[in-house]
Amino acid sequence: MLIDRDEFNRRIDHIKSQMAEPGIPALLISDNANKYYVTGRVFDGYVYIPLEGPVIFFIRRPVELEGDGVVYIRKPEDIASSIGLNVPEAIGLELDVLPYSTATRLKNIFPESELKNASGVMRRARAVKTPAQIDMIRHSGIKHVHVYSRIQHIFQSGMTDMELQVEIERVSRLEGCLGQFRISGDSMELYMGNVLVGDNADAPSPYDFAMGGAGLDPSLPVGACGTPIKPGNTVMVDMNGNFNGYMTDMTRVFALGEISPLAIEAHKCSIDIHRTFCDMMRPGVLAKDLYAKAEEMVKERGLSAYYMGHRQHAGFIGHGVGIEINELPVIAPRSRDIIAEGNVIALEPKFVIPHTGAVGIENTYAVHDDHVECLTPAPDEISYFDV
Protein backbone atom coordinates (compact mmCIF):
# COMPACT_ATOMS: atom_id res chain seq x y z
CA MET A 1 0.00 0.00 0.00
CA LEU A 2 1.06 3.55 -0.66
CA ILE A 3 -1.30 4.92 1.99
CA ASP A 4 -0.68 4.57 5.72
CA ARG A 5 -2.42 1.94 7.81
CA ASP A 6 -4.86 4.33 9.51
CA GLU A 7 -5.97 5.79 6.18
CA PHE A 8 -6.32 2.28 4.74
CA ASN A 9 -8.54 1.27 7.67
CA ARG A 10 -10.74 4.34 7.20
CA ARG A 11 -11.32 3.49 3.56
CA ILE A 12 -12.02 -0.19 4.31
CA ASP A 13 -14.50 0.91 6.99
CA HIS A 14 -16.25 3.10 4.40
CA ILE A 15 -16.57 0.10 2.11
CA LYS A 16 -17.77 -2.29 4.81
CA SER A 17 -20.40 0.22 5.95
CA GLN A 18 -21.93 -0.05 2.47
CA MET A 19 -21.68 -3.86 2.20
CA ALA A 20 -24.07 -4.78 5.01
CA GLU A 21 -27.36 -3.39 3.63
CA PRO A 22 -27.29 -5.17 0.23
CA GLY A 23 -26.16 -8.34 2.00
CA ILE A 24 -22.72 -8.68 0.45
CA PRO A 25 -20.37 -10.61 2.77
CA ALA A 26 -17.29 -10.19 0.55
CA LEU A 27 -16.05 -8.08 -2.36
CA LEU A 28 -13.59 -8.93 -5.09
CA ILE A 29 -12.37 -5.65 -6.56
CA SER A 30 -10.74 -5.52 -10.00
CA ASP A 31 -11.40 -1.99 -11.29
CA ASN A 32 -8.30 0.22 -11.38
CA ALA A 33 -10.02 3.23 -9.83
CA ASN A 34 -11.22 1.14 -6.90
CA LYS A 35 -7.85 -0.55 -6.43
CA TYR A 36 -6.25 2.89 -6.36
CA TYR A 37 -8.80 4.01 -3.75
CA VAL A 38 -8.01 1.05 -1.49
CA THR A 39 -4.23 0.92 -1.85
CA GLY A 40 -2.95 4.16 -3.40
CA ARG A 41 -1.58 2.31 -6.42
CA VAL A 42 -2.72 0.53 -9.60
CA PHE A 43 -1.73 -3.10 -10.17
CA ASP A 44 -2.88 -6.11 -12.15
CA GLY A 45 -4.91 -8.25 -9.80
CA TYR A 46 -7.71 -8.16 -7.25
CA VAL A 47 -8.48 -6.93 -3.76
CA TYR A 48 -10.57 -9.31 -1.65
CA ILE A 49 -12.49 -7.57 1.16
CA PRO A 50 -14.56 -9.78 3.48
CA LEU A 51 -16.84 -8.33 6.13
CA GLU A 52 -15.05 -10.63 8.56
CA GLY A 53 -11.36 -11.42 8.20
CA PRO A 54 -8.29 -9.80 6.64
CA VAL A 55 -8.08 -8.04 3.29
CA ILE A 56 -6.12 -10.03 0.69
CA PHE A 57 -4.28 -8.53 -2.28
CA PHE A 58 -4.12 -10.98 -5.19
CA ILE A 59 -1.39 -9.71 -7.52
CA ARG A 60 -0.22 -10.79 -10.96
CA ARG A 61 2.09 -7.85 -11.71
CA PRO A 62 4.27 -5.97 -10.90
CA VAL A 63 6.26 -8.71 -9.24
CA GLU A 64 8.16 -6.72 -6.61
CA LEU A 65 5.21 -5.81 -4.35
CA GLU A 66 5.42 -7.07 -0.79
CA GLY A 67 3.42 -6.64 2.39
CA ASP A 68 0.77 -8.09 4.67
CA GLY A 69 -1.94 -9.88 2.78
CA VAL A 70 -0.08 -10.01 -0.55
CA VAL A 71 -0.64 -13.23 -2.50
CA TYR A 72 0.81 -13.68 -5.98
CA ILE A 73 -1.37 -15.45 -8.51
CA ARG A 74 -0.80 -16.60 -12.07
CA LYS A 75 -4.49 -16.67 -12.97
CA PRO A 76 -7.81 -15.86 -11.23
CA GLU A 77 -8.44 -19.52 -10.48
CA ASP A 78 -5.60 -19.33 -7.94
CA ILE A 79 -7.77 -17.07 -5.74
CA ALA A 80 -9.98 -19.93 -4.54
CA SER A 81 -7.12 -21.85 -2.92
CA SER A 82 -6.06 -18.78 -0.90
CA ILE A 83 -9.58 -18.18 0.41
CA GLY A 84 -9.76 -21.89 1.30
CA LEU A 85 -12.82 -23.05 3.17
CA ASN A 86 -14.01 -19.49 3.84
CA VAL A 87 -15.83 -19.14 0.52
CA PRO A 88 -18.70 -16.68 1.15
CA GLU A 89 -22.32 -17.37 0.21
CA ALA A 90 -22.22 -14.26 -2.00
CA ILE A 91 -19.43 -12.26 -3.63
CA GLY A 92 -19.75 -8.69 -4.81
CA LEU A 93 -18.22 -7.78 -8.17
CA GLU A 94 -18.11 -4.46 -10.02
CA LEU A 95 -20.59 -5.69 -12.60
CA ASP A 96 -21.19 -2.20 -14.00
CA VAL A 97 -17.67 -2.19 -15.43
CA LEU A 98 -16.53 -5.83 -15.41
CA PRO A 99 -16.54 -7.62 -18.78
CA TYR A 100 -19.09 -10.43 -19.02
CA SER A 101 -16.38 -12.98 -19.80
CA THR A 102 -14.47 -12.03 -16.63
CA ALA A 103 -17.59 -12.17 -14.49
CA THR A 104 -18.43 -15.60 -15.91
CA ARG A 105 -14.93 -16.84 -15.22
CA LEU A 106 -15.08 -15.65 -11.62
CA LYS A 107 -18.49 -17.24 -11.19
CA ASN A 108 -17.03 -20.57 -12.28
CA ILE A 109 -14.30 -20.21 -9.67
CA PHE A 110 -16.91 -19.81 -6.91
CA PRO A 111 -19.86 -21.90 -8.17
CA GLU A 112 -21.57 -22.01 -4.78
CA SER A 113 -21.40 -18.24 -4.25
CA GLU A 114 -24.08 -15.89 -5.54
CA LEU A 115 -22.68 -13.01 -7.59
CA LYS A 116 -23.96 -9.57 -6.62
CA ASN A 117 -23.32 -6.19 -8.18
CA ALA A 118 -21.03 -4.21 -5.86
CA SER A 119 -20.51 -1.22 -8.15
CA GLY A 120 -22.92 0.82 -6.05
CA VAL A 121 -21.13 -0.21 -2.86
CA MET A 122 -17.86 1.22 -4.14
CA ARG A 123 -19.43 4.38 -5.58
CA ARG A 124 -21.17 5.15 -2.28
CA ALA A 125 -18.05 4.42 -0.23
CA ARG A 126 -15.89 6.64 -2.44
CA ALA A 127 -18.46 9.47 -2.32
CA VAL A 128 -17.42 10.30 1.24
CA LYS A 129 -13.81 11.41 1.15
CA THR A 130 -11.43 11.14 4.08
CA PRO A 131 -9.45 14.24 5.11
CA ALA A 132 -6.40 12.76 3.35
CA GLN A 133 -8.33 12.43 0.08
CA ILE A 134 -9.66 15.98 0.33
CA ASP A 135 -6.09 17.14 0.85
CA MET A 136 -5.05 15.36 -2.36
CA ILE A 137 -7.87 17.07 -4.25
CA ARG A 138 -6.93 20.40 -2.64
CA HIS A 139 -3.37 20.07 -3.99
CA SER A 140 -4.68 19.29 -7.48
CA GLY A 141 -6.83 22.41 -7.18
CA ILE A 142 -3.82 24.60 -6.40
CA LYS A 143 -2.04 23.47 -9.56
CA HIS A 144 -5.24 23.63 -11.60
CA VAL A 145 -5.80 27.27 -10.61
CA HIS A 146 -2.18 28.12 -11.42
CA VAL A 147 -2.56 26.71 -14.95
CA TYR A 148 -5.72 28.76 -15.53
CA SER A 149 -3.97 31.91 -14.33
CA ARG A 150 -1.65 31.64 -17.34
CA ILE A 151 -4.32 31.25 -20.04
CA GLN A 152 -4.62 34.98 -20.79
CA HIS A 153 -0.86 35.09 -21.43
CA ILE A 154 -0.98 31.97 -23.63
CA PHE A 155 -3.55 33.39 -26.03
CA GLN A 156 -2.34 34.88 -29.30
CA SER A 157 -4.41 36.71 -31.89
CA GLY A 158 -5.60 34.43 -34.70
CA MET A 159 -5.63 31.23 -32.62
CA THR A 160 -8.21 28.51 -33.09
CA ASP A 161 -9.82 26.68 -30.20
CA MET A 162 -7.55 23.68 -30.81
CA GLU A 163 -4.38 25.77 -30.92
CA LEU A 164 -5.31 27.36 -27.61
CA GLN A 165 -6.17 23.98 -26.08
CA VAL A 166 -2.84 22.47 -27.13
CA GLU A 167 -0.97 25.33 -25.44
CA ILE A 168 -3.04 24.95 -22.27
CA GLU A 169 -2.32 21.21 -22.33
CA ARG A 170 1.40 21.93 -22.63
CA VAL A 171 1.41 24.26 -19.63
CA SER A 172 -0.73 21.83 -17.65
CA ARG A 173 1.47 18.82 -18.37
CA LEU A 174 4.61 20.78 -17.44
CA GLU A 175 2.88 21.74 -14.20
CA GLY A 176 2.53 18.00 -13.48
CA CYS A 177 -0.89 17.09 -14.87
CA LEU A 178 -1.05 13.33 -15.40
CA GLY A 179 -3.17 13.75 -18.51
CA GLN A 180 -5.51 10.92 -17.56
CA PHE A 181 -9.22 11.70 -17.36
CA ARG A 182 -10.82 8.79 -15.48
CA ILE A 183 -14.52 8.53 -16.29
CA SER A 184 -16.89 5.88 -14.94
CA GLY A 185 -19.62 4.42 -17.09
CA ASP A 186 -20.28 3.44 -20.65
CA SER A 187 -20.03 5.79 -23.64
CA MET A 188 -18.07 8.46 -21.82
CA GLU A 189 -14.84 9.56 -23.50
CA LEU A 190 -12.72 12.69 -23.36
CA TYR A 191 -9.14 13.76 -23.96
CA MET A 192 -7.67 16.34 -21.53
CA GLY A 193 -10.84 18.44 -21.45
CA ASN A 194 -12.85 20.95 -23.47
CA VAL A 195 -12.15 24.34 -25.00
CA LEU A 196 -15.37 25.57 -26.59
CA VAL A 197 -15.51 28.68 -28.77
CA GLY A 198 -18.64 30.43 -30.01
CA ASP A 199 -21.39 28.29 -31.53
CA ASN A 200 -19.35 25.09 -31.21
CA ALA A 201 -20.55 25.07 -27.59
CA ASP A 202 -24.03 24.49 -29.00
CA ALA A 203 -23.06 21.37 -30.98
CA PRO A 204 -24.94 18.41 -29.43
CA SER A 205 -22.74 15.60 -28.11
CA PRO A 206 -23.58 11.91 -27.63
CA TYR A 207 -21.91 12.05 -24.23
CA ASP A 208 -23.60 12.98 -20.95
CA PHE A 209 -21.55 16.13 -20.47
CA ALA A 210 -22.80 19.58 -19.51
CA MET A 211 -21.34 21.09 -22.68
CA GLY A 212 -20.70 19.31 -25.99
CA GLY A 213 -18.74 20.52 -28.98
CA ALA A 214 -18.34 18.85 -32.35
CA GLY A 215 -14.75 17.69 -31.83
CA LEU A 216 -12.16 17.12 -34.55
CA ASP A 217 -13.43 13.74 -35.76
CA PRO A 218 -16.58 11.61 -35.52
CA SER A 219 -14.58 9.04 -33.55
CA LEU A 220 -14.43 11.53 -30.62
CA PRO A 221 -17.31 13.96 -31.16
CA VAL A 222 -16.75 16.36 -28.29
CA GLY A 223 -14.81 19.56 -27.68
CA ALA A 224 -12.68 21.82 -29.86
CA CYS A 225 -13.20 21.58 -33.62
CA GLY A 226 -10.79 24.11 -35.10
CA THR A 227 -13.03 27.17 -34.69
CA PRO A 228 -11.14 30.50 -34.95
CA ILE A 229 -11.42 32.70 -31.85
CA LYS A 230 -13.10 35.88 -33.07
CA PRO A 231 -14.30 39.11 -31.42
CA GLY A 232 -17.67 38.63 -29.76
CA ASN A 233 -16.98 34.94 -28.95
CA THR A 234 -16.67 33.41 -25.53
CA VAL A 235 -14.05 30.76 -24.87
CA MET A 236 -15.10 28.22 -22.24
CA VAL A 237 -12.14 26.33 -20.75
CA ASP A 238 -12.89 23.08 -18.89
CA MET A 239 -9.53 21.31 -18.71
CA ASN A 240 -8.01 18.35 -16.88
CA GLY A 241 -7.26 18.83 -13.18
CA ASN A 242 -5.64 15.46 -12.40
CA PHE A 243 -2.25 16.11 -10.81
CA ASN A 244 -2.01 13.21 -8.34
CA GLY A 245 -4.76 10.68 -9.11
CA TYR A 246 -7.43 12.87 -7.51
CA MET A 247 -9.08 15.45 -9.75
CA THR A 248 -10.55 18.89 -9.49
CA ASP A 249 -13.07 20.02 -12.09
CA MET A 250 -13.02 23.70 -13.01
CA THR A 251 -14.44 25.86 -15.80
CA ARG A 252 -13.71 29.49 -16.54
CA VAL A 253 -14.79 31.75 -19.38
CA PHE A 254 -12.65 34.03 -21.52
CA ALA A 255 -13.73 36.38 -24.29
CA LEU A 256 -12.30 38.37 -27.16
CA GLY A 257 -13.76 41.85 -27.37
CA GLU A 258 -17.27 42.78 -26.22
CA ILE A 259 -19.88 40.05 -25.81
CA SER A 260 -23.65 40.24 -25.64
CA PRO A 261 -25.40 41.58 -22.51
CA LEU A 262 -27.40 38.33 -22.40
CA ALA A 263 -24.17 36.33 -22.03
CA ILE A 264 -22.96 38.63 -19.27
CA GLU A 265 -26.28 38.27 -17.41
CA ALA A 266 -26.23 34.47 -17.74
CA HIS A 267 -22.65 34.33 -16.42
CA LYS A 268 -23.68 36.42 -13.42
CA CYS A 269 -26.58 34.01 -12.80
CA SER A 270 -24.11 31.10 -12.72
CA ILE A 271 -21.97 32.89 -10.14
CA ASP A 272 -25.06 33.65 -8.03
CA ILE A 273 -26.07 29.97 -8.09
CA HIS A 274 -22.63 29.04 -6.79
CA ARG A 275 -22.88 31.55 -3.97
CA THR A 276 -26.36 30.33 -3.04
CA PHE A 277 -25.17 26.73 -3.00
CA CYS A 278 -22.25 27.62 -0.74
CA ASP A 279 -24.87 28.55 1.86
CA MET A 280 -27.21 25.60 1.13
CA MET A 281 -24.90 22.66 0.48
CA ARG A 282 -24.76 21.10 3.94
CA PRO A 283 -24.94 17.51 5.22
CA GLY A 284 -28.52 16.24 5.06
CA VAL A 285 -29.67 18.43 2.15
CA LEU A 286 -31.32 16.58 -0.73
CA ALA A 287 -29.40 16.84 -3.99
CA LYS A 288 -32.66 17.24 -5.92
CA ASP A 289 -33.55 20.27 -3.76
CA LEU A 290 -30.30 21.95 -4.80
CA TYR A 291 -31.17 21.31 -8.43
CA ALA A 292 -34.65 22.76 -7.92
CA LYS A 293 -33.23 25.91 -6.32
CA ALA A 294 -30.88 26.51 -9.25
CA GLU A 295 -33.69 25.93 -11.73
CA GLU A 296 -35.86 28.44 -9.86
CA MET A 297 -33.12 31.08 -10.03
CA VAL A 298 -32.67 30.50 -13.76
CA LYS A 299 -36.42 30.80 -14.44
CA GLU A 300 -36.65 34.02 -12.43
CA ARG A 301 -34.13 35.60 -14.82
CA GLY A 302 -35.74 34.26 -17.97
CA LEU A 303 -32.68 32.17 -18.91
CA SER A 304 -34.21 28.67 -19.08
CA ALA A 305 -33.85 28.40 -22.87
CA TYR A 306 -30.04 28.68 -22.56
CA TYR A 307 -29.54 26.72 -19.34
CA MET A 308 -27.22 23.69 -19.50
CA GLY A 309 -27.24 23.91 -23.28
CA HIS A 310 -29.43 25.47 -25.96
CA ARG A 311 -30.08 22.90 -28.69
CA GLN A 312 -29.50 20.00 -26.27
CA HIS A 313 -29.82 20.32 -22.50
CA ALA A 314 -27.91 18.37 -19.85
CA GLY A 315 -30.00 16.86 -17.07
CA PHE A 316 -27.71 17.70 -14.13
CA ILE A 317 -25.76 20.68 -12.79
CA GLY A 318 -23.28 18.99 -10.47
CA HIS A 319 -21.56 15.74 -9.65
CA GLY A 320 -19.11 14.19 -7.26
CA VAL A 321 -15.46 14.19 -8.26
CA GLY A 322 -12.35 12.42 -7.00
CA ILE A 323 -10.50 9.52 -8.61
CA GLU A 324 -13.08 9.68 -11.40
CA ILE A 325 -14.67 12.78 -12.86
CA ASN A 326 -18.25 11.55 -12.36
CA GLU A 327 -18.67 10.24 -8.84
CA LEU A 328 -21.56 10.56 -6.38
CA PRO A 329 -23.54 12.57 -5.45
CA VAL A 330 -25.33 13.78 -8.59
CA ILE A 331 -27.17 17.12 -8.51
CA ALA A 332 -30.13 16.27 -10.74
CA PRO A 333 -33.94 16.57 -10.57
CA ARG A 334 -34.59 12.91 -9.71
CA SER A 335 -31.43 12.27 -7.72
CA ARG A 336 -31.86 10.21 -4.56
CA ASP A 337 -28.54 11.39 -3.18
CA ILE A 338 -28.27 13.23 0.12
CA ILE A 339 -25.36 15.61 0.70
CA ALA A 340 -22.92 14.25 3.29
CA GLU A 341 -19.88 15.58 5.08
CA GLY A 342 -16.86 14.54 3.02
CA ASN A 343 -18.58 14.85 -0.35
CA VAL A 344 -16.50 16.63 -2.98
CA ILE A 345 -18.80 18.15 -5.59
CA ALA A 346 -18.19 19.89 -8.90
CA LEU A 347 -20.96 22.42 -9.51
CA GLU A 348 -21.40 23.61 -13.11
CA PRO A 349 -24.47 25.73 -13.90
CA LYS A 350 -23.69 26.79 -17.48
CA PHE A 351 -25.46 28.50 -20.35
CA VAL A 352 -25.10 28.52 -24.13
CA ILE A 353 -25.91 31.84 -25.83
CA PRO A 354 -26.37 31.50 -29.62
CA HIS A 355 -23.77 33.36 -31.71
CA THR A 356 -21.75 34.14 -28.56
CA GLY A 357 -20.88 30.84 -26.89
CA ALA A 358 -20.92 29.23 -23.48
CA VAL A 359 -20.78 31.08 -20.17
CA GLY A 360 -20.85 30.06 -16.53
CA ILE A 361 -18.30 28.70 -14.09
CA GLU A 362 -17.54 25.35 -12.54
CA ASN A 363 -15.91 24.94 -9.15
CA THR A 364 -15.02 21.93 -7.01
CA TYR A 365 -16.22 22.11 -3.41
CA ALA A 366 -15.55 20.02 -0.30
CA VAL A 367 -18.54 19.68 2.03
CA HIS A 368 -17.62 20.08 5.69
CA ASP A 369 -19.90 19.92 8.71
CA ASP A 370 -20.58 23.66 8.89
CA HIS A 371 -19.21 25.14 5.67
CA VAL A 372 -18.29 24.50 2.06
CA GLU A 373 -14.67 24.84 0.94
CA CYS A 374 -13.91 25.91 -2.62
CA LEU A 375 -10.97 23.87 -3.87
CA THR A 376 -10.66 25.83 -7.15
CA PRO A 377 -10.54 29.47 -6.01
CA ALA A 378 -9.80 31.17 -9.34
CA PRO A 379 -11.49 34.50 -10.26
CA ASP A 380 -15.12 33.93 -11.27
CA GLU A 381 -15.64 36.81 -13.68
CA ILE A 382 -15.15 36.59 -17.44
CA SER A 383 -11.53 37.33 -18.40
CA TYR A 384 -10.92 39.26 -21.61
CA PHE A 385 -8.13 38.58 -24.07
CA ASP A 386 -6.35 41.56 -25.57
CA VAL A 387 -7.72 42.31 -29.04
Residue pairs with C-beta under 8 A, 6 or more apart in sequence:
1 8
1 39
1 40
1 41
1 67
2 39
2 40
2 41
3 11
3 39
3 40
3 132
7 130
7 132
8 38
8 39
10 130
11 37
11 38
11 125
11 130
12 38
12 49
12 55
14 125
14 126
14 128
14 130
15 27
15 38
15 49
15 121
15 122
15 125
16 49
16 51
17 125
18 120
18 121
18 122
18 124
18 125
19 25
19 27
19 49
19 51
19 92
19 118
19 121
20 51
22 92
22 116
22 118
22 120
22 121
23 90
23 116
24 51
24 90
24 91
24 92
24 116
24 118
24 121
25 50
25 51
25 52
25 88
25 89
25 90
25 91
26 48
26 49
26 50
26 51
26 88
26 90
26 91
26 92
27 47
27 48
27 49
27 50
27 91
27 92
27 93
27 118
27 121
27 122
28 46
28 47
28 48
28 79
28 91
28 92
28 93
28 106
29 35
29 38
29 46
29 47
29 48
29 49
29 94
29 118
29 122
30 45
30 46
30 93
30 94
30 98
30 102
31 94
31 97
31 98
31 122
32 42
33 182
33 184
33 323
33 324
34 47
34 94
34 122
34 126
35 41
35 42
35 43
35 45
35 47
36 42
36 245
36 323
37 122
37 125
37 126
37 323
38 47
38 49
38 55
39 47
39 57
43 57
43 59
43 60
43 61
43 62
43 65
44 59
44 60
44 61
44 62
45 57
45 58
45 59
45 60
45 61
45 73
46 57
46 58
46 76
46 79
47 55
47 56
47 57
47 58
48 55
48 56
48 57
48 58
48 79
48 83
49 55
50 86
50 88
53 86
54 68
54 69
55 69
56 69
56 71
56 82
56 83
57 65
57 67
57 69
57 70
57 71
58 71
58 72
58 73
58 76
58 78
58 79
58 82
59 65
59 70
59 71
59 72
59 73
60 72
60 73
60 74
63 72
71 82
73 79
73 82
76 105
76 106
76 109
77 109
79 109
80 87
80 109
80 110
87 110
87 112
87 113
88 113
89 112
89 113
89 114
90 113
90 114
90 115
90 116
91 106
91 110
91 113
91 114
91 115
91 116
92 115
92 116
92 117
92 118
92 121
93 103
93 106
93 115
93 116
93 117
93 118
94 117
94 118
94 119
94 122
95 103
95 115
95 117
95 118
95 119
96 117
96 119
96 184
96 185
97 119
97 184
103 115
106 115
107 113
107 115
123 184
123 327
123 328
124 328
126 322
126 323
126 327
126 328
127 320
127 327
127 328
127 329
127 337
127 340
127 342
127 343
128 340
128 341
128 342
128 343
129 137
129 322
129 342
129 343
129 344
129 366
130 342
133 246
133 322
133 344
134 342
134 344
134 366
134 375
136 244
136 245
136 246
137 246
137 247
137 248
137 321
137 322
137 344
137 364
137 366
137 375
138 366
138 375
139 243
139 244
140 241
140 242
140 243
140 244
140 246
140 247
140 248
140 375
141 241
141 248
141 250
141 364
141 375
141 376
141 377
143 175
143 176
143 177
143 241
143 243
144 241
144 243
144 248
144 250
144 376
145 250
145 376
145 377
145 378
146 175
147 168
147 171
147 172
147 175
147 177
147 239
148 237
148 239
148 250
148 252
148 378
149 378
150 171
151 164
151 168
151 237
151 252
151 254
151 383
152 254
152 383
152 385
154 164
154 167
154 168
154 171
155 164
155 229
155 254
155 385
155 386
157 386
157 387
158 228
159 228
159 229
160 197
160 224
160 226
160 227
160 228
160 229
161 195
161 196
161 197
161 200
161 224
161 225
161 226
161 227
161 229
161 235
162 195
162 216
162 224
162 225
162 226
164 195
164 229
164 235
165 192
165 193
165 195
165 223
165 224
165 239
168 195
168 237
168 239
169 192
169 239
169 240
172 192
172 239
172 240
173 179
175 243
176 243
177 240
177 241
177 242
177 243
178 242
178 243
178 244
178 245
179 192
179 240
179 242
180 240
180 242
181 190
181 191
181 192
181 193
181 240
181 242
181 247
181 325
182 242
182 247
182 323
182 324
182 325
183 189
183 190
183 324
183 325
183 326
184 324
184 326
184 327
185 208
185 326
187 206
187 207
187 208
188 207
188 208
188 326
189 207
189 220
189 222
190 207
190 209
190 222
190 223
191 220
191 223
192 239
192 240
193 223
193 237
193 238
193 239
193 240
194 209
194 211
194 213
194 222
194 223
194 224
194 236
194 237
194 238
194 239
195 223
195 224
195 235
195 236
195 237
195 238
195 239
196 211
196 213
196 223
196 224
196 235
196 236
196 238
196 357
196 358
197 224
197 227
197 228
197 229
197 233
197 234
197 235
197 236
197 357
198 227
198 230
198 233
198 234
198 355
198 356
198 357
199 227
199 354
199 355
199 357
200 213
200 214
200 224
200 225
200 227
200 357
201 211
201 212
201 213
201 234
201 236
201 352
201 357
201 358
202 212
202 309
202 310
202 311
202 352
202 354
203 212
203 213
203 214
203 225
203 311
204 212
204 309
204 311
204 312
205 211
205 212
205 213
205 215
205 221
205 222
205 312
206 221
207 222
208 314
208 315
209 222
209 314
210 308
210 309
210 314
210 316
210 317
210 348
210 350
210 362
211 236
211 238
211 309
211 314
211 350
211 352
211 358
212 222
212 309
212 312
213 222
213 223
213 224
213 225
214 221
214 222
214 225
215 221
215 222
215 223
215 224
215 225
216 223
216 224
216 225
216 226
229 235
229 256
229 385
230 256
231 256
231 257
231 258
231 387
232 256
232 257
232 258
232 259
232 260
232 355
232 356
233 255
233 256
233 259
233 356
233 357
234 253
234 254
234 255
234 259
234 263
234 353
234 356
234 357
234 358
234 359
234 382
235 253
235 254
235 255
235 256
235 357
235 385
236 251
236 252
236 253
236 254
236 350
236 357
236 358
236 359
236 360
237 251
237 252
237 253
237 254
238 249
238 250
238 251
238 362
239 250
240 247
241 247
241 248
241 249
241 250
241 364
241 376
245 323
246 322
246 323
247 321
247 322
247 323
247 324
247 325
248 321
248 346
248 364
248 375
248 376
249 321
249 325
249 346
249 348
249 362
249 364
249 376
250 346
250 362
250 363
250 364
250 376
250 378
251 348
251 350
251 360
251 361
251 362
252 361
252 378
252 379
252 380
252 383
253 267
253 358
253 359
253 360
253 361
253 382
253 383
254 382
254 383
254 384
254 385
255 382
255 383
255 384
255 385
256 384
256 385
256 387
257 384
257 387
259 356
259 357
259 382
260 353
260 355
260 356
262 306
262 353
262 356
263 351
263 353
263 356
263 357
263 359
264 359
264 382
265 301
265 303
266 301
266 303
266 306
266 351
266 353
266 359
266 360
267 351
267 359
267 360
267 361
267 381
267 382
269 297
269 298
269 301
269 303
269 349
269 351
269 360
270 349
270 350
270 351
270 359
270 360
270 361
271 361
271 380
271 381
272 297
273 294
273 297
273 298
273 317
273 347
273 349
274 347
274 349
274 361
274 363
274 380
276 293
276 294
276 297
277 290
277 293
277 294
277 347
277 365
277 372
278 365
278 372
278 374
280 290
280 293
281 290
281 339
281 345
281 365
281 367
281 372
282 339
282 367
282 370
282 372
283 339
283 340
283 341
283 367
283 369
284 338
284 339
285 338
285 339
286 335
286 337
286 338
286 339
287 318
287 329
287 330
287 331
287 332
287 335
287 336
287 337
287 338
287 339
288 332
288 333
288 334
288 335
288 336
290 318
290 331
290 339
291 316
291 317
291 318
291 331
291 332
291 333
291 335
292 333
294 317
294 331
294 349
295 304
295 307
295 333
298 304
298 307
298 349
303 351
306 351
306 352
306 353
307 313
307 349
307 350
307 351
308 314
308 315
308 316
308 317
308 349
308 350
308 351
309 350
309 352
310 352
310 353
310 354
311 352
315 332
315 333
316 330
316 331
316 332
316 335
317 331
317 332
317 347
317 348
317 349
318 330
318 331
318 345
318 346
318 347
318 348
319 325
319 326
319 327
319 328
319 329
319 330
319 331
319 345
319 346
320 326
320 327
320 328
320 329
320 330
320 343
320 344
320 345
320 346
321 327
321 344
321 345
321 346
321 364
322 344
325 346
327 344
328 337
328 343
329 335
329 337
329 338
329 339
329 340
329 343
329 345
330 337
331 345
331 347
339 345
339 367
340 367
341 367
341 368
341 369
342 366
342 367
343 366
343 367
344 364
344 365
344 366
344 367
344 375
345 364
345 365
345 367
346 362
346 363
346 364
346 365
347 362
347 363
347 365
348 360
348 361
348 362
349 360
350 358
350 359
350 360
350 362
351 358
351 359
351 360
352 358
353 359
359 382
361 380
362 376
363 374
363 375
363 376
363 377
364 374
364 375
364 376
365 372
365 373
365 374
365 375
366 372
366 373
366 375
